[in-house]
Each structure stands twice: as structure tokens, then as C-alpha cells.
């Protein structure tokens, strides 16, 4: 050996991975720089330029509310949307994301009142003054603008790319004009009307609420059982004379009257008893007449009283009242349907002197209560519907069907509740106070019933009760004049809003499919859409109405309103002289301006009109709407109704829903429990890509879990992915761009290309199905199991040690190049920061991975026969590597290259599969011997690989020597005198490097 050879450092002759891409990610520091780079290079603009002329794919953004920092639900939602838009952009679409914000409504108004007035001891301005109203609305607008800026920055820090310089805002003048225009379409078509119905009312917030603004929470209600005396039959003597016959005895005084019977109802809202106008029963329930035989109570029923109950509930009611009941007889549905009752508060305050009919009701059951339902049509939808359905027949019997207004907007009883309203000593009783606490209404009603001897029993019940999702306080159901959209109004084409919406649901793709059933059930059962809110910040219900409630229908007036809103915003409606300005030639004395504000769900339900239709970079309808599952009753719902009412179909082709994020134990996150995960904290500690990895690897269609342990799992998974990417980058540092024909490649390389062809199909199908977990898991498993632990492990020797002319090495580098480009682009929608960093490390002049398309993987790479063969090869390899692990654990060997396993193959299929392959290379050993006959006792086997057994022997025991360059043990080490300590293969490589001047 020459002196030169003596000094040769073999490690410098190897093609070891070389990269500046760090193993330690440092995402919290690197990601903001990448966001800044995207902004400076105009990434959003470049994406649009690149996609010019392509088919559009539009995900329409459901607008978050502009009133605080984003939470984990926002992060989940925005990441999912970003993954979708990026994945379609990288598959040949113009996938444009335009973020939006919901800006109007009570939460902002509430904050302004708190921060600018209540906290400073100042009174809220008198909003009946036009100047004060406009000034107050400007304060609300400024508040929303502040949070739009903050949230926009937080969304971009998550890696979201969109038109943040030009988002849509419901408070933009153009948007307010279009929202007004959409409302006026409902008015002109006859779908808008003013009516009086029970609506969900927030006493705390002084406004009507929609279903989407309600959440359910635990609440303890007072419960009462109340007696209603049976006073007569349903026909009156005067009516009998009209049809020229005398009434029968049973018509005037049916048996239950002669028996002095009382019907007992049960309710969890004692304060609604003054509003009672009927009692409902079910023809499907069995009833009986019962007599009290014993009583142990301070008030309530006494021996001798006769009461009617559903048979299934009589015992429970008796226990509550501490009485013993004796059943006397059956009471038929026919008998019940003929009865008229007396109100239990008759005579109190000079009121309640009216008939209380007994009505059949489909909503009545014998699951709880008494089998009779107290019906207060001003305090519940089912009560209202039952009352209105019966109204024509009741009026024919002379029963007044006017629904009273027993409770005002502040929760106080009115004059329509004699004895509890302003006439009450000490003032009107109150249902709920300004802080959402129970008032004295229940107590007052219960005491009055006791005084009238009409209380059968009382108790308390903890149950789920509707609360305002903003104030978190309980609401009431209250009859009040509001503006509604008809659900069942004939739209002159054989359809109604309900039928149109149901058809649109059937025509829409839902992911998951259960969303379709849920939304359909809601539309089938929903009442008319209440649009009005009694607040200040929002788009007004900009119509004029006469004293009879008729809406002015004049296109010229409508045009003036819409044009004014376009130029000045909705503030124009509240300005001095607005009435005369808009009415034009109409008599101002005849028409009144409606001052109610539109439900903000109408605002967001109209976003498709002023965003999808009005922006040339978008299209109508949207391909996808994506929001949380609560939006079946929110944005999905209102958008469906608004679009079906004005355009006859849904504004979307597909609806995707995600669940809610729970803590690691499956509990709802709350500050009081201290179990919230703040996305800003996760990003600061670990990086946005870690949070994004959690999003795409979870079953987002269901409720997900998140906490420290789960985050750590994702950090560990990310580290493995990053290291695989890093190894590919290091290997590709030696890539000279040379290609070889696929057909000349070794089988192992062709197998990897086959797997890319399979994955290409899976990845595209997964992104199409919005099944990101499937994509992420497939790519993660492929990179960790098939690349790092299999292909790369096998090919390290060829890549590091073989010479420049080696076909095997050229093919392997070429395959790694394909792997890198596929993996990076496929992962880019999910991990935009990491893939960008790696892509620019490899291709610093190609601007961004996000401007690339998914590679066109040739179908010819698919080779199912090769895949089938290599499943057998890998079975043999698994048995060999299992045996090596046992030998390593027993200190027989250290590295696998120290071994020469002896493989016993009894299975012909396995023998055929490995024929012609270098199993030593595949098993990463210094040789493999194959032996005939039966394996010796103690040979290593695997239960799922029949006919394969392995005995491990040391390479040195075979007389093999270790190559100083490749560390393989071979018989030809020293065969080349120029390089006496290396194998013949390695010596040949060194000679080639010397000829090329690389030593």
C-alpha cells in the first residue's frame, strides 16, 4: 500500500447524506419567517396567476364572529379549509379561498355597552335619537374592525393562505346593501310577514333569539301539578237551539261534571299558568278517574276529590302529592274531547273567567307528568300550533282565541296576567331578572294556586333548559310581534320554502352522510323563520308597513334603499329624514318604518349573494361549505333557507361538518376546568405544523380530543416524518439529475415506483373524499415503514458506497428524487411550513412547493404482480430480521452486517419469490445461505410466515473479513493490493473515483 493509500479517509469517499436541513425543526421561529416570505412574494396573487383559466373550486368560508382571539375550534376549522383549498389548487384547479367575518349582532353590541358604558358608569345612549344611533353603530363597527385584524393575523399564522387583503365582511357597505336587497326579495314575493308567535326571548339581552343562538345547559325548574275543574260539555244550550233540538244531559253536564272531577296537568314553568288557554290530551293514552282515599299533605288534594290521570302516571302523581288514589273507572278519549274546564285562577284579579277547552294533541304522551299538557299558546311552539289548529272550531263554539301577551320584554307580567301584573300589590311579578336569575313569578303563581285550592303537588326538576349562547342565561318563550318568513307559503310554482329546502338537501352531498338526515329533520319540523331582533347593530328590516301590517311593495322604494346602503351603509336607514327620503311620493303618515334589526343568521345566510355571486374570482354555487356540526341549525341552515327562498336551490353542492374538540378525557373544554388548549400556546411552543398534523390525523367528522399527551404523540410522529425528509434531502445532495429507463431498474426500485402509483391513487381519492386522516396515515406509514425501515435501509449501501457509474445507485437516486417530490407535494396541503422549508432547501429557485402541482405519476409504474412477489420476499426478510434481533439481544452479533443467516425454506412460493435476488442485500447482512431439509430445533420462525426458519451465524466464523469502507464482511477483502483492507467492490469504486479525480 502506498503512503497515499495509508492516509486515505474512506468516509470522504462515501456519498453520505449532506444537507443543511436541520433535524431540530425550530418551527416556532421558522414559521413566522415563512409567513412573512409568502406575504412579501404575494403568494395569494401568484396562486391566482398560476391558476388562471383553470376550472374553479370554491370553498365558501363560513364567517367567524369578530369579537375575540381565535380558539381551538377556529384553528381546527381553518386548517381543514386550508387543506382543502391547497389540495385542490395542487390538483389542477383554481382553488380560491376568500376569508370572511360576521360583524353584526348582539355580542359586539353587548361588548360596546359593557366596555364603553357600563364599566364607566355611563348610561347607554338614547338610540331613538338618529344621531345617537348612528354614533353607537360606529362604535360597534370599530370594535369589529379591530378583531378582524387580530383574527386575520392569527389565521395566517396557522399557515392559512387566502385573500386576507380583501375579505368579505357582513358590515361592508356593499354587503349591507345586498343583505337588504335579499330581504326585500322575500318581502316582494310575499314570504315576509309580521306575526305574533311565541319566540325564544332573552330577557337579559332584550331580544328574540333563533334556534342557532341557543345552547342547552343544566337548570333547576319549579314543577307543579295543577287541578282544572271540569265545568261542562262542549255544546252550549244556545247552540243546541240553533239546530232545533234540546241539548242532552251529557252535553250540558257530562258524567265528569256531575262527578265533580278535576283534570290534573304538570308543568316545569309555573309562570305560564296565567297564559293557559287549553288542556291537551292524547287519544292514544289510557286515562282513568281516580278518587283520593287518603291524604298526608299541608295543601292539595283531600279525601273525596276525584281526579283524571293517564293510568301510567297516576301512581307517580299520587306519590308527589302524598295521597292514596282509588281508580273508579275508565275515561275515554271521546269523553275527554267533549269537555270544557275552568281556569284554576278564575276570579283572581277579576280575570281568567273564560272557557278552557280540552284538545287532542299529537305531542301528548304518558312518559312524564299526568298525561295532560297545560297549553299556553303564548309560551310554546307546540302549544301555539295546537291552539291555532283548533282556533276555527273553537271560535265556532264562541271561545275567544286571541293569544294574550302575559309577559313583557323585561320578563314582567303584563295586564294580560291579572293578579300578577301592574295591578298586583307591590308591582308586577317577574319571570327572570336582568342578571338571568329567577324572579318571583313562580312563587306568586304557586301561592295563588294554593289559595284557590288548585295546586295538586309541587317539586323541583334538574334538566337541560335553553340558554342564550351569548349571555349564558336562561331564556323564556314569549308571545311577541315579530317579522317572519313563511315556511309553507305557496311560491306560485307548486313549491314552498320548506319543499324547496328539502329537495335541495336531497341534492346535496354531505360529509359525513349523517348530516343530511340531521338537517332534513330540522327543516321538516322547523317553524316559520323569525327574522327580527330588537337591537341596534346590524342590517335593519328595511321595509315600510301600514297599520294593518301590510308591507309596502314598491320597486322604486326598494331601489332607493339598496342604493343608499351601497353608498352609505345601513346607517342610512337610521339617519334623520330617512323615512321621507325612501318613501318618495308615498304618504309618510300612512307608512311606518320598521326599526327591528335582521337576525345575524340572515346576514351570514346571504353571504353567498354578495361573495360568491359578486366576486369574479369566485362562482355560485360553492363547491363546499365546511363548518362545525352545530351549523346544521346555523349557517348551513340559514344559507339554505335564504338561497332556496330567493333562488330555488342551495348555495352549495357539498356540506362538510366537523365535531368539537374535547380534552383528553373526553370532557368539554372550559376555563373553569382548566382543560382548554389554546392554539396560540401550541404554536408558540411547538409550531403550527404540529397543530395541523393533529387536525389531519384525527377523525374530525366526530368530536376529537386534544391535550398534552396527544400533542406529544403528534410531535413524535412529526419528528419521524421530518427525519425521513431530511435523509432524502441529504441523499439528493448527490443527485446529478441523470435518469435511467424504468425497465432497466432493479426490482426494488420498480417496487417503490409501483407503491408511488398506488399512493397517488389513494392520495387523490382521499383528498377528494376530504378524508385527510386516510391520506396522512398512508403517507406516514409509507415514510416510516416502507421507506425509512425498508427501502432506505436496504439502499444505504448502494447509495453511499457504489460508484458514479453504478446503475443500481443511479436508479436509487432517481427513485429518491421521485419519492421526495411526491411526498413533499402530497404533504404540502397538510404541513405547509415544513414542506416549504424542505422544498426550498432542494429547489431554492422554484419559489414555493405550493405553486407546484401533484406529480403526474405514470400509470405504467403500476405493477401488481411485482407487488405480490415482493410480499413473499418481505415475509422472508421479516423472519431473517426477527432472528437477527434475537441474536443481537443475545450478544451473538452487534450490527446485522456481522451475520450470515442460514435460511430454511420449505415453502415453494417463497423459494420462487427470492430466486435471483440478493437476499443478503435485502436483509442487510454479509451473506445469506439457503439450506435444504428440515430446520434444526431452535431455529427462529414467525407464526404468520409458514415454511421459513432462520439460524444466525457470525460472518467471522465463516472466515469473512470486514471491509474498512463499507463494513460488509466478504471473502474478497484484500483481493486488490492497491486497497488491501477493502472488498473488491469497494476497491473498484475507489479506482473509479481516482480516475475521475475525486480522491
Secondary structure, DSSP 8 states (H G I E B T S, - for coil): --HHHHT--GGGGS--------SS--HHHHHHHHHHHHHHHTHHHHHHHHHTTS-EEEEE---EESSS---HHHHHHHHHHHHHHHHHHTTT-EEE---EEE--SHHHHHHHIIIIIGGGT-----TTSHHHHHHHHHHHHHHHHHHHHHHHHHHHHTT--S-GGG-EETTSHHHHHHHHHHHHHHHHTT-EEEEEEEEEEETTTTEEE-GGGEEEEEEEEEEEEEEEEEEEESS-HHHHHHTTS---HHHHS-HHHHTTEEEEEEES-GGGGGG--EEEE-TTS-EEEEEEEEE--SSS--TT-EEEEETTTHHHHHHHHTEEEEEEEEE-HHHHHTEEEE-TTTTGGG---SEEEEEE-TT--SSSTTS-EEE-TTS-HHHHHHHHHHHHHHHHTT--------B-TTSBB-TTSTTTSTTSTTS--BSB-TTS-B-SHHHHHHHHHHHTT-EEEEEEEEEEEEEETTT--B-EEEEEEEEEE-SS---SSS--HHHHHHHHHHTSEEESTHHHHHHHHHHHH---EE-EES-SSS-B---EE-TT--B---HHHHHHHHHHHHHH-GGGGGSTTHHHHHHTTS-TTT-EE---EE-HHHHHHTHIIIIITT-TTS-SSBSEEEEEGGGGTTHHHHHHHHHHHHHSS-SBSEEEEE--EE-TTS-B--TTTT----HHHHHHHT-HHHHHHHHHTS-TTS-EE-SHHHHHHHHHHHHHHHHHHHHHHHHHTT-------GGGS-HHHHHHHHHHHHHHHHHHHHHHTT-HHHHHHHHHHIIIIIIIIIIHHHHHHHHHHS-TT-HHHHHHHHHHHHHHHHHHHHHHTTSHHHHHHHHHHH-TTS--GGGS------GGG--HHHHHHHHHHHHHHHHHHHHHHHHHHTTS-SSGGGEEEEEEE--HHHHHHHTTS-HHHHHTSS-EEEE-S---TT-EEETTEEEEEEEEEETGGGT-EE-TTT--EETTTT-SGGGTTS-HHHHHHHHHHHHTT--
